[in-house]
Amino acid sequence: MKRIKLLFKLLIILLSISIIYFLPSLIPVKEIVCVTNQDICNKRINEKFKDFQNVNLRSAKKTIGNLLKNDASVSNYNFQYKINGRLIVNIIENIPQYSISNPDKQWKSLISRDGIILSVSDNSNLPILVIDESLPSIGNKVDDKILFSLKILDSLSKRQKVKYAKYSSNELLIDMDNGLKVIFPVEGEIRLLLGSYYLIDNKLKNLDEDSKMNGYTYNILDLRFNDPVLKKIYDEK
C-alpha cells in the first residue's frame, strides 16, 4: 500500500513537471502586443514581431527573447500571457542621454549614458554634438573622447544655453548663447573643467562697463591648458 502511494505521488510529480515543460509548446499565441516604460513599442521593434503570430508560446518567447537581448535599445523585458492568446511583451528601454550628428545634421545618433548607440533618428530634443567622422552603427560604443565631450555638453546645456557644439580629435568647441566661444580638452576631470568655466564666465559678466565701451570684449576661452587662456578681440565700430 505504501509503495502504491509512493508511486502515485511520483506520477503526480512527473505529470506536473511534464505539464510545466510541454504546455508552453501547446499554447497558441494569436497576438503579440509590445509596450514599453515610455509608451507603445516603436515601429522598428514591432516589425520584428510580425513573424511570430500564430506560433506556440515557447517558440515565441524564445525567439523574441533572443531578438531583444541583442537590441541595444532594450535594457530589460518580460512576458505576460493572456488566456485569449495575447502575449504582452513588456520592454524597459534604455533612455537616450546624448545625441551626435554629422555637419549636415540630417541624421542624429541617440546614445545611452554609457556611450552605446541606441538608435538613429532625423530629430532629437537633446543637445547635439557635431562630429566630422562617420556615425557609429547601432549597438556600437562611441569613442571615449566623444563620450567625454558629450558629458561636458550635457552638463553645460542644463545650466546655460548652448548654440553649437563640435568635437574634433583634440578639442571640444562650444559656442555659448552669450557670444563666448569655449574650447575644452577632450579628456581630464569634467567637474574641474566646468568649475573653471563657471568661475571665469561669472567674472566676465562682472567686467566694468569701461572695457566694454572701449570695444574690447573677451569672446574666446581656452581651457585646454593648466592656466585658462582668455582672448580679447577688439571690435571695430
Residue frames relative to the residue before (quaternion, step in Angstrom):
aa qw qx qy qz dx dy dz
M 1.0000 0.0000 0.0000 0.0000 0.00 0.00 0.00
K 0.6516 0.5117 -0.3106 0.4660 3.55 1.00 -0.87
R 0.6354 0.5347 -0.3268 0.4511 3.55 1.06 -0.81
I 0.6369 0.5321 -0.3235 0.4545 3.56 1.02 -0.84
K 0.6535 0.5088 -0.3090 0.4676 3.57 0.97 -0.88
L 0.6506 0.5195 -0.3100 0.4590 3.56 1.02 -0.87
L 0.6534 0.5065 -0.3052 0.4726 3.57 0.98 -0.88
F 0.6341 0.5388 -0.3214 0.4520 3.55 1.04 -0.84
K 0.6521 0.5087 -0.3067 0.4711 3.59 0.98 -0.85
L 0.6480 0.5201 -0.3124 0.4605 3.56 1.01 -0.87
L 0.6395 0.5273 -0.3195 0.4592 3.56 1.03 -0.82
I 0.6423 0.5194 -0.3184 0.4651 3.57 1.00 -0.83
I 0.6510 0.5126 -0.3120 0.4648 3.57 0.98 -0.88
L 0.6723 0.4938 -0.2946 0.4661 3.57 0.91 -0.95
L 0.6424 0.5213 -0.3179 0.4631 3.56 1.03 -0.81
S 0.6444 0.5228 -0.3157 0.4602 3.58 0.99 -0.84
I 0.6550 0.5064 -0.3062 0.4699 3.56 0.97 -0.91
S 0.6497 0.5257 -0.3127 0.4514 3.56 0.98 -0.87
I 0.6465 0.5171 -0.3177 0.4622 3.57 0.99 -0.86
I 0.6609 0.5102 -0.3054 0.4580 3.56 0.92 -0.96
Y 0.7106 0.4703 -0.2621 0.4529 3.57 0.95 -0.89
F 0.7886 0.3623 -0.1777 0.4640 3.57 0.80 -1.04
L 0.5372 0.6672 -0.4045 0.3206 3.61 1.11 -0.55
P 0.6467 0.5243 -0.3532 0.4267 3.67 0.85 -0.78
S 0.6376 0.5284 -0.3323 0.4515 3.59 1.17 -0.56
L 0.6973 0.4596 -0.2612 0.4841 3.57 1.25 -0.38
I 0.6163 0.5558 -0.3442 0.4390 3.58 1.25 -0.37
P 0.3060 -0.7753 0.5220 0.1808 3.62 -0.67 1.03
V 0.2464 -0.7220 0.6241 0.1687 3.54 -1.20 0.62
K 0.1737 -0.8250 0.5343 0.0615 3.56 -0.44 1.23
E 0.8044 0.0547 0.0027 0.5915 3.56 1.14 -0.60
I 0.1726 -0.7662 0.6111 0.0989 3.56 -1.08 0.77
V 0.0711 -0.7862 0.6139 0.0044 3.55 -0.79 1.08
C 0.1415 -0.8075 0.5711 0.0421 3.55 -0.73 1.09
V 0.0214 0.7838 -0.6191 0.0440 3.58 -0.84 1.02
T 0.2208 -0.7743 0.5798 0.1246 3.56 -1.19 0.54
N 0.6587 -0.4852 0.3905 0.4221 3.54 -1.34 0.02
Q 0.6642 0.4737 -0.2995 0.4947 3.59 1.29 -0.19
D 0.7430 -0.2262 0.2388 0.5828 3.58 0.84 -1.04
I 0.7215 -0.3053 0.2890 0.5501 3.56 -1.08 -0.69
C 0.6172 -0.5651 0.3904 0.3837 3.58 -1.17 0.53
N 0.5362 -0.6346 0.4479 0.3303 3.54 -1.12 0.65
K 0.7153 -0.4782 0.3128 0.4022 3.53 -1.31 0.39
R 0.6266 0.5657 -0.3402 0.4143 3.59 0.98 -0.82
I 0.6964 0.4481 -0.2741 0.4890 3.59 0.94 -0.86
N 0.6430 0.5317 -0.3312 0.4406 3.60 0.94 -0.82
E 0.5955 0.5735 -0.3596 0.4327 3.58 1.09 -0.67
K 0.6350 0.5526 -0.3275 0.4292 3.58 1.07 -0.73
F 0.7098 0.4842 -0.2582 0.4416 3.59 1.12 -0.64
K 0.4312 0.7432 -0.4405 0.2600 3.59 1.25 -0.17
D 0.7236 0.4641 -0.2491 0.4460 3.58 0.97 -0.85
F 0.6604 0.5382 -0.3062 0.4248 3.59 1.23 -0.06
Q 0.3994 0.6784 -0.5054 0.3534 3.57 1.18 0.50
N 0.8435 0.1674 -0.1370 0.4916 3.56 -1.17 0.68
V 0.5034 0.5646 -0.4845 0.4394 3.56 0.90 0.96
N 0.5978 -0.5706 0.3940 0.4022 3.60 -1.19 0.15
L 0.6899 -0.5251 0.3229 0.3795 3.53 -1.24 0.55
R 0.6496 0.5280 -0.3293 0.4368 3.59 0.91 -0.87
S 0.6818 0.4944 -0.2848 0.4579 3.55 0.87 -0.99
A 0.6532 0.5253 -0.3140 0.4459 3.58 0.95 -0.90
K 0.6899 0.4854 -0.2873 0.4538 3.59 0.83 -0.97
K 0.6620 0.5126 -0.3101 0.4504 3.57 0.96 -0.85
T 0.7076 0.4655 -0.2700 0.4579 3.58 0.82 -1.01
I 0.6601 0.4924 -0.3070 0.4769 3.58 0.94 -0.88
G 0.6265 0.5500 -0.3311 0.4420 3.57 1.01 -0.81
N 0.6566 0.5077 -0.3073 0.4655 3.58 0.97 -0.86
L 0.6397 0.5259 -0.3221 0.4588 3.57 1.03 -0.77
L 0.7078 0.4741 -0.2672 0.4504 3.56 0.86 -0.98
K 0.5954 0.5706 -0.3645 0.4326 3.60 1.09 -0.62
N 0.7388 0.4006 -0.2112 0.4992 3.56 1.11 -0.71
D 0.5617 0.5867 -0.3894 0.4342 3.58 1.28 0.19
A 0.4095 -0.7543 0.4613 0.2250 3.58 -0.51 1.21
S 0.6582 0.5321 -0.3166 0.4283 3.60 1.11 -0.58
V 0.6617 0.5028 -0.2946 0.4718 3.60 1.28 -0.27
S 0.2612 -0.7725 0.5640 0.1303 3.56 -0.77 1.09
N 0.7752 -0.1360 0.1282 0.6034 3.58 0.99 -0.89
Y 0.0583 -0.8000 0.5965 0.0282 3.58 -1.25 0.27
N 0.0098 -0.7706 0.6353 0.0498 3.55 -1.32 0.28
F 0.3827 -0.7302 0.5282 0.2031 3.56 -1.30 0.35
Q 0.0643 -0.7477 0.6578 0.0642 3.53 -1.29 0.57
Y 0.1518 -0.7963 0.5805 0.0772 3.57 -0.76 1.05
K 0.2202 -0.7714 0.5880 0.1041 3.55 -0.93 0.99
I 0.6341 -0.5741 0.3698 0.3627 3.56 -1.14 0.70
N 0.6595 0.5274 -0.3127 0.4349 3.60 1.08 -0.63
G 0.6304 -0.5654 0.3313 0.4161 3.61 1.26 0.20
R 0.5315 0.6237 -0.4080 0.4026 3.57 1.26 0.17
L 0.1624 -0.7630 0.6209 0.0764 3.55 -0.93 1.00
I 0.1620 -0.7919 0.5850 0.0662 3.56 -0.61 1.16
V 0.1654 -0.7727 0.6091 0.0680 3.55 -0.80 1.08
N 0.1366 -0.7946 0.5898 0.0452 3.57 -0.51 1.21
I 0.0696 -0.8235 0.5628 -0.0162 3.56 -0.57 1.19
I 0.2014 -0.7226 0.6467 0.1380 3.53 -1.08 0.82
E 0.2404 -0.8142 0.5181 0.1042 3.55 -0.45 1.23
N 0.4549 -0.5958 0.5764 0.3253 3.50 -1.29 0.48
I 0.2837 -0.7815 0.5331 0.1565 3.58 -0.63 1.09
P 0.4601 -0.6889 0.4795 0.2895 3.62 -0.75 0.98
Q 0.2001 -0.7831 0.5813 0.0936 3.54 -1.03 0.88
Y 0.7991 0.1773 -0.0560 0.5717 3.56 1.13 -0.70
S 0.1558 -0.7768 0.6026 0.0958 3.54 -1.33 0.26
I 0.0635 -0.7784 0.6234 0.0375 3.57 -1.03 0.84
S 0.0552 -0.7971 0.6012 0.0080 3.54 -1.21 0.51
N 0.5075 -0.5862 0.5226 0.3546 3.54 -1.35 0.21
P 0.7164 -0.4603 0.2930 0.4349 3.61 -1.19 0.26
D 0.6665 0.4988 -0.3260 0.4480 3.64 1.02 -0.63
K 0.2927 -0.8151 0.4543 0.2088 3.59 1.37 -0.26
Q 0.3323 0.7593 -0.5041 0.2425 3.60 1.14 0.48
W 0.7945 0.1290 -0.0524 0.5910 3.57 1.00 -0.87
K 0.1749 -0.7741 0.6026 0.0834 3.53 -1.12 0.79
S 0.2754 -0.7285 0.6017 0.1771 3.55 -1.00 0.84
L 0.2386 -0.7688 0.5806 0.1223 3.57 -0.80 1.06
I 0.1584 -0.8439 0.5122 -0.0195 3.52 -0.69 1.19
S 0.4605 -0.6766 0.5068 0.2707 3.56 -1.08 0.79
R 0.7125 -0.4571 0.3192 0.4261 3.56 -1.30 0.20
D 0.7391 0.3902 -0.2318 0.4977 3.60 1.07 -0.68
G 0.6750 -0.5731 0.2756 0.3742 3.59 1.22 0.45
I 0.4901 0.6559 -0.4396 0.3692 3.61 1.23 0.26
I 0.4251 -0.6799 0.5346 0.2668 3.59 -0.97 0.89
L 0.2163 -0.8138 0.5319 0.0896 3.58 -0.53 1.21
S 0.7856 -0.1475 0.1470 0.5827 3.57 0.95 -0.87
V 0.3207 -0.7034 0.5938 0.2229 3.53 -1.37 0.15
S 0.0058 -0.8129 0.5799 -0.0543 3.56 -0.85 0.99
D 0.4599 -0.6655 0.5021 0.3057 3.56 -1.25 0.34
N 0.7695 0.1999 -0.1744 0.5809 3.59 1.26 0.16
S 0.0145 0.7851 -0.6186 0.0280 3.54 -1.26 0.50
N 0.3429 -0.7339 0.5524 0.1967 3.55 -1.07 0.81
L 0.5506 0.6153 -0.3862 0.4111 3.56 1.31 -0.06
P 0.5936 -0.5315 0.4396 0.4147 3.61 -1.18 0.41
I 0.2832 -0.7929 0.5237 0.1298 3.58 -0.84 0.98
L 0.1939 -0.7455 0.6289 0.1056 3.53 -0.97 0.96
V 0.2618 -0.7773 0.5561 0.1341 3.58 -0.64 1.13
I 0.0304 -0.7813 0.6235 0.0026 3.57 -0.95 0.92
D 0.4783 -0.6893 0.4701 0.2739 3.58 -1.10 0.69
E 0.6523 0.5338 -0.3171 0.4348 3.58 1.14 -0.54
S 0.6761 -0.4891 0.3586 0.4185 3.57 -1.30 0.22
L 0.5045 -0.6413 0.4832 0.3174 3.56 -1.11 0.70
P 0.4843 -0.6674 0.4741 0.3085 3.63 -0.88 0.87
S 0.5554 -0.6076 0.4554 0.3391 3.56 -1.22 0.50
I 0.6412 -0.5160 0.4019 0.4013 3.56 -1.26 0.46
G 0.7615 0.3323 -0.2701 0.4865 3.56 -0.90 0.96
N 0.6331 0.5118 -0.3318 0.4765 3.58 1.23 -0.38
K 0.4158 -0.6940 0.5308 0.2526 3.55 -1.27 0.40
V 0.4678 -0.6712 0.4950 0.2927 3.55 -1.02 0.79
D 0.6554 -0.5031 0.3960 0.4007 3.54 -1.29 0.39
D 0.6127 -0.5860 0.3866 0.3630 3.59 -1.08 0.73
K 0.6539 0.5151 -0.3198 0.4526 3.59 1.02 -0.76
I 0.6246 0.5136 -0.3368 0.4823 3.58 1.10 -0.66
L 0.6469 0.5121 -0.3184 0.4668 3.58 0.96 -0.85
F 0.6129 0.5405 -0.3338 0.4699 3.58 1.04 -0.78
S 0.6715 0.4981 -0.2876 0.4672 3.58 0.92 -0.94
L 0.6377 0.5324 -0.3218 0.4542 3.57 1.02 -0.79
K 0.6474 0.5196 -0.3204 0.4563 3.58 1.00 -0.78
I 0.6349 0.5095 -0.3286 0.4788 3.58 1.03 -0.75
L 0.6621 0.5107 -0.3027 0.4574 3.58 0.88 -0.97
D 0.6494 0.5255 -0.3146 0.4507 3.57 0.94 -0.88
S 0.6833 0.4816 -0.2882 0.4671 3.59 0.86 -0.95
L 0.6747 0.5123 -0.2918 0.4440 3.56 0.93 -0.93
S 0.6957 0.4941 -0.2789 0.4405 3.58 0.91 -0.93
K 0.5958 0.5631 -0.3673 0.4394 3.60 1.21 -0.30
R 0.7449 0.3759 -0.2088 0.5101 3.58 1.22 -0.43
Q 0.8031 0.1103 -0.0389 0.5843 3.57 1.11 -0.66
K 0.5376 -0.6289 0.4549 0.3293 3.55 -1.22 0.44
V 0.1717 -0.7811 0.5976 0.0561 3.53 -0.84 1.10
K 0.3205 -0.7619 0.5337 0.1788 3.58 -0.84 0.98
Y 0.8043 -0.0774 0.1328 0.5739 3.58 0.89 -0.94
A 0.0209 -0.7912 0.6112 -0.0001 3.56 -1.06 0.75
K 0.0052 0.8058 -0.5905 0.0444 3.57 -0.86 0.99
Y 0.2515 -0.7663 0.5800 0.1143 3.53 -1.04 0.93
S 0.0216 0.7366 -0.6755 -0.0264 3.53 -1.20 0.70
S 0.7564 -0.4402 0.2337 0.4237 3.57 -1.25 0.25
N 0.8091 0.2727 -0.1257 0.5052 3.59 1.05 -0.64
E 0.8117 0.1787 -0.0932 0.5482 3.59 1.20 -0.07
L 0.2502 -0.7063 0.6389 0.1742 3.49 -1.38 0.38
L 0.1183 -0.8027 0.5836 0.0340 3.57 -0.58 1.17
I 0.0144 -0.8004 0.5983 -0.0328 3.56 -0.76 1.10
D 0.2206 -0.7524 0.6100 0.1146 3.54 -0.86 1.05
M 0.2420 -0.7837 0.5586 0.1235 3.55 -0.59 1.16
D 0.6261 -0.5682 0.3878 0.3670 3.55 -1.20 0.52
N 0.6570 0.5184 -0.3108 0.4506 3.59 1.17 -0.52
G 0.6359 -0.5622 0.3176 0.4227 3.59 1.28 0.14
L 0.5718 0.5954 -0.3816 0.4159 3.59 1.24 -0.18
K 0.2216 -0.7409 0.6199 0.1329 3.55 -1.00 0.91
V 0.1035 -0.8092 0.5781 0.0191 3.56 -0.73 1.08
I 0.1558 -0.7769 0.6062 0.0686 3.56 -0.88 1.01
F 0.1079 -0.7967 0.5944 0.0190 3.55 -0.63 1.20
P 0.4694 -0.5970 0.5412 0.3610 3.59 -1.21 0.38
V 0.4324 -0.7107 0.4911 0.2584 3.60 -1.19 0.34
E 0.7341 0.2130 -0.2360 0.6000 3.54 1.19 0.64
G 0.4532 0.6653 -0.4987 0.3212 3.55 -1.18 0.52
E 0.6518 -0.4782 0.4029 0.4291 3.56 -1.23 -0.59
I 0.3800 -0.7683 0.4699 0.2109 3.56 -0.33 1.28
R 0.6544 0.5347 -0.3237 0.4256 3.58 0.87 -0.92
L 0.6811 0.4822 -0.2897 0.4686 3.58 0.95 -0.86
L 0.6399 0.5312 -0.3244 0.4507 3.58 0.99 -0.81
L 0.6843 0.4667 -0.2863 0.4817 3.57 0.91 -0.91
G 0.6135 0.5489 -0.3455 0.4505 3.57 1.06 -0.71
S 0.6462 0.5101 -0.3106 0.4750 3.57 1.00 -0.84
Y 0.6483 0.5233 -0.3235 0.4486 3.56 0.95 -0.86
Y 0.6898 0.4859 -0.2962 0.4476 3.60 0.76 -1.00
L 0.6336 0.5363 -0.3286 0.4504 3.58 1.03 -0.78
I 0.6995 0.4563 -0.2693 0.4795 3.58 0.86 -0.98
D 0.6346 0.5356 -0.3327 0.4470 3.57 0.97 -0.82
N 0.6460 0.5166 -0.3185 0.4630 3.57 1.00 -0.78
K 0.6462 0.5099 -0.3191 0.4697 3.58 1.04 -0.76
L 0.6351 0.5335 -0.3292 0.4512 3.57 1.04 -0.77
K 0.6308 0.5375 -0.3332 0.4498 3.57 1.05 -0.69
N 0.7274 0.4277 -0.2298 0.4849 3.56 1.17 -0.60
L 0.3109 0.7537 -0.5200 0.2547 3.59 1.22 0.35
D 0.5142 -0.6412 0.4589 0.3374 3.57 -1.03 0.74
E 0.6230 -0.5970 0.3788 0.3347 3.53 -1.14 0.72
D 0.5582 0.6221 -0.3984 0.3779 3.62 1.12 -0.56
S 0.6669 0.5023 -0.3150 0.4514 3.58 0.90 -0.91
K 0.6563 0.4980 -0.3138 0.4719 3.58 1.05 -0.72
M 0.6585 0.5145 -0.3094 0.4538 3.57 0.99 -0.83
N 0.6577 0.5025 -0.3098 0.4678 3.59 1.12 -0.60
G 0.5855 -0.6336 0.3444 0.3703 3.55 1.28 0.08
Y 0.5683 0.5843 -0.3988 0.4203 3.58 1.23 0.09
T 0.0706 0.7875 -0.6094 0.0592 3.55 -0.79 1.00
Y 0.3742 -0.6816 0.5762 0.2515 3.54 -1.08 0.74
N 0.0663 0.8364 -0.5428 0.0386 3.59 -0.60 0.98
I 0.7247 0.3092 -0.2552 0.5603 3.61 1.24 0.19
L 0.0417 -0.7759 0.6295 -0.0050 3.55 -0.87 1.04
D 0.1115 -0.8078 0.5785 0.0170 3.57 -0.56 1.20
L 0.1127 -0.8290 0.5476 0.0097 3.57 -0.50 1.24
R 0.4219 0.7302 -0.4513 0.2919 3.59 1.19 0.37
F 0.7013 0.4417 -0.2540 0.4987 3.57 1.26 -0.24
N 0.6694 -0.4883 0.3626 0.4266 3.57 -1.26 0.33
D 0.7429 0.2334 -0.1462 0.6101 3.55 1.10 -0.77
P 0.4220 -0.7246 0.4808 0.2561 3.61 -0.47 1.17
V 0.2650 -0.7685 0.5688 0.1247 3.55 -1.07 0.83
L 0.1414 -0.7665 0.6235 0.0610 3.54 -0.89 1.06
K 0.1605 -0.7826 0.5955 0.0840 3.55 -0.87 0.95
K 0.2031 -0.7844 0.5811 0.0753 3.51 -0.79 1.14
I 0.0968 -0.8048 0.5852 0.0238 3.56 -0.71 1.07
Y 0.3727 -0.7362 0.5266 0.2046 3.54 -0.89 0.98
D 0.2500 -0.7707 0.5729 0.1241 3.55 -0.79 1.06
E 0.2689 -0.7677 0.5599 0.1574 3.55 -0.53 1.14
K 0.1577 -0.7958 0.5814 0.0623 3.55 -0.95 0.92
